[in-house]
Amino acid sequence: MKNNIKLATILAIFITFISCDDKIDVEVPEASPRLVIEASLDWEKGTLGNDQTIKLSTSTSFFENTLNTSVIGAMVKVTNNDTNAVFNFVDQNDGTYTVNNFVPVLNGSYTLEVVYDGEVYLATENLTPITGINEVFQSLEGGFDEELLDVNITYNDPAPLGNFYMIRMQEVGDLFPIIETRSDEFTNGNVQEEFFEKEDDDEDPTEQFNPGDEVNIKLYGISERYYNFITLLIEQYDSAGNPFATTPAEIRGNCINTTNAANYAFGYFRVTEFDQVDYIFQ
Amino acid sequence: MKNKIIWICLLMSTFLVAQEKFSVSGTIKDQKNGETLFGATVYLKGTTNGAITNEYGFFSLTAKKGTYTLVVSFLGYENITKEITLDVDQTINFEIKEASTSLETVVIEAEESERLNIRKPQMSVSKLNAATIKQMPVVLGEVDIIKSIQLLPGVTSGGEGTAGFNVRGGAADQNLVLLDEAIIYNTSHFFGFFSVFNADAIKDIKLYKGDIPAKFGGRVSSVLDVRQKDGNSKNFEVNGGVGLISSRLALEGPMFNKKGSFLVAGRTSYAHLFMPLIEEIKDDKISFYDLNLKTNYEINENNRIYLSGYFGRDVFDLSQFIQNRYGNTSANLRWNHIFSEKLFSNLSLIYSKYNYELVLDFIKLDWVSDIQNFNIKYDLRYYTSDKLKLDFGVSGISYNFNPGEIKPSDPTSTINARQLDKKRAFEGGVYVSAEHELTDKLSAQYGLRLSTFNRLGGQILSDYANDLPVVYNSEIGIYEEGEEIGTTDYGRSESIKTFANLEPRLGLSYQLNDDSSVKASFTRTVQYLHLLSNTSSVTPLDVWAPSGKYIQPQKSNQYAAGYYRNFKDKTYSLEVEAYYKNVDNRIDYIDGSDLIGTNNIETEILNGEARAYGLEILFRKSKGKFTGWFAYTLSKSEQRALGGNVGGPGINNGDWYNTPFDRTHDISVTGNYELNEKWKFGVNFIYQTGRPVTYPDGQYQYEGLSIASFDARNANRLPAYHRLDFSATFTPTKNKNRRWQSEWVFGVYNAYARRNAASVSFVQDFDTGENEARRISVFGSFIPSITYNFKF
């Protein structure tokens, strides 16, 4: 009898969550390549922040798997708009451009200039400060599932409204990070809490967090405009196509092509302060 | 100018009455249960003089002094004829009997006697009765009014598990859905799997896709008028059913010494009763239920009072994660008063509310929102002469909007309590409409509605630099929030903004011969409420917003023309209609707009427009053992939003783009076959062009992730949607001559197990890093069902 009841229930639940998911072949449109500027000048709390890297690449068709897209031979420089100090990034011939004498100034204004293929790209951004991570701990409660381990950080939000955060968590050994963004719109002035939990997978229990797993969590202070950019980017990354998600759209960063506006670049020039913590699950 | 013509027509028609004519009026009821019949025909044999009963079963017709044979007919019922002498105004009530031989049962009820259907100027309307709807194959045996109307041409939906329906390329929020005249804001349970209408409590439904009569207003796309049963006034009756998902029970019977009747119907899903027994889900609860009530009392021949109510809820609790409850509540008190044989009136006091509650445990957030309205309505119908009938009335709706209240769900929450600005508004309407036989062949229905909308104060609004809540950032090429420069506090007695609009409605019918006619119509409608939704499908969380300082009312013009024909002694009929409509002030959302919890919604939207056009063909067979129809729609539905005074090219570069409800081809076939007294079979087949979606046109690496890039909105399409359903109804022979009647309904939904894509998502495989397209199908296989229905 109990089995029958279970069957009926499962059937009913099944109705609600009956959906099935499979991989299909789809023809997608193909746009011509654009320059991608990943200019993230991130200054870790308690360091000098002299070493910085900017990555340049090009976009490809959506299903392209050989990603040989490094951009070589571009001119990359960053100017501190307050001091007029110029930092010339050196082409490493692998798509990265580096400096080792960058001087970060909290709330300082910086301009990025990239010259590539005869076109000039410009972007301006302020270095957004952050209070730092208060503590990191693991827990079972909280999170989506009370049987799964999750990792939490807390940090203080300053009293004025309008602070924005990006939190990037990556488990050692994982190919991809998990990125979350937060605004203090609903939680202004409070101690903020953020948790990460991985879904359980009956077939592969190593998927979820287990004792001994090591994670790295970075907390960035970001500008409101970057918050809008990265939030939408992550939202579309997570749920493109979901009928309950917003219609996906082109996400425009802050790098403007001053030579040919239509040939704008993907990516963003961000300047942030960040704090990070490593944690090993007990 | 238009007004002048109408007044002249009205005046002319009153002169025509100056001959010696008399009226006969009355009510037509079903002999078995005393239900009043809507749409029955009464006519004088050998003349073109006829009338159709209204929603309350009332008719009135006028003819010259003389002796006539009066015929009462209604499809599926036996005709009644009666000799009458018209020498004085008189009242005659009729009770008619359902056709006895079940083989003759007519499944699809035509609007009225076909003779008049062809003549009447009303077009773009479909009426279905509950019996028809109950015979259609349905998912999991749950009879569903919203799904049944999707089988009609010009009506589509976003597919399984999406709420609402789309009429002639319009959005779901452009449908006025009425249950006993009360506005229903959310039409579905379980996020769209089932409709909120319990078929056991429903008498009939009428869907106006265009040519909307002047008595309706407030939505630009369609009116779905759902009427509850009055309740059996002759005998006590119990109807019920047990299905896989839900069970139903309806009680009805006479009251007040057979001067009235009542109906109480309940329906509930019951999976939640078993859920505590299973360890994994013992703390979860997923259910829905609804309750329909109706009672009426006939004070005397000229006065009748009705009270009806509805309460429905969805409960979706996943322990420690989410608690979600929402539903509609409505009530309506009505008073029918017959002033004379020629003047019928109805006064309604109506309340309706939709509320939504969500608790997200994992971020300790508690969210509540609702919309409610009080509505007073007075409608009159004056049967001026045999050639002219007048409808006129007034209505007033007072709205209260609570777009969202956010609270911490427990003391440790980091959420700060917050109330989004509550809003108030008043919508008024006055209308007059005439149904006029201009010549033997030409009839017209013309009317005018004056609608007003007053967005009332009692809230603070933001002011923006240059009065622009949205600005164009020409450097980056995106739309962004405008700069707030201050606020204005509007007192409760102040008006924030008022609107007034004239809405002319015109329908013409020209009869080519006894069996065919052509019709044309023009409808102007204005909609003052907007459902804020930037997703492909509406969700229960979506919030309604009134027009006001920053949001303009939607205004639509629809032009339609059609050809109608009956064949083979009205066994077959053909309807062909073409339409074109445009909607001004359709709000559109800027890229990346965030609507949830946003107080100043004006910073996320641009003023856009929409247009739709199409051709609809409906061929049906409504007599005999086999009945059913074939419907085909060829259509287009687009929208655009230009930058206007905000600057910039607009959304999607200012280009027209497909709305999510654009379906190039839409084919529906539905059939019923009555094999014998024991077995009946039903079949549906549906084919629709895939829903417009936006596919990626490239990828790039950012933050170590493969990010998709997108271009034009909705330029791609999901694969076509199609499916086949069957049902078989078995009525045991032992039913004969006994009070307990029962039937078994077996069904198969999605018979050939097509995996229709509800969506295609483009994701990066976390193990390989490769991009792939993944299809999500709501039903991955065929879905069998079994239902047991009983009646005693």
Interface residues (C-beta under 8 A of the other chain):
Chain A: K2 I5 K6 A8 T9 I10 L11 A12 I13 I15 T16 I18 S19 C20 D21 D22 K23 I24 D25 V26 V28 P29 E30 A31 P33 R34 V36 E38 S40 K55 S57 T58 S59 T60 S61 F62 F63 E64 N65 L67 T69 G142 G143 F144 D145 E146 R168 D174 L175 F176 P177 I179 E185 F186 T187 N188 G189 N190 V191 Q192 E193 F195 N228 I230 L232 L233 Q236 Y237 S239 A240 G241 N242 P243 F244 A245 T246 T247 P248 A249 E250 I251 R252 G253 N254 I256 A261 Y264 F266 G267 Y268
Chain B: L140 G158 G161 T162 F190 F193 L244 I245 S269 Y270 A271 F274 M275 L277 I278 I281 I286 Q320 F321 F362 L365 I406 T414 I415 N416 R418 E475 I476 G477 I478 N534 T535 S536 S537 T539 Y589 D591 G592 S593 G597 V693 T694 Y695 P696 D697 G698 Q699 Y700 Q701 Y702 E703 G704 L705 I707 A708 S709 F710 D711 R713 N714 A715 N716 R755 A757 A758 S759 V760 S761 F762 V763 Q764 F766 D767 G769 E770 N771 E772 A773 R774 R775 I776 S777 V778 F779 G780
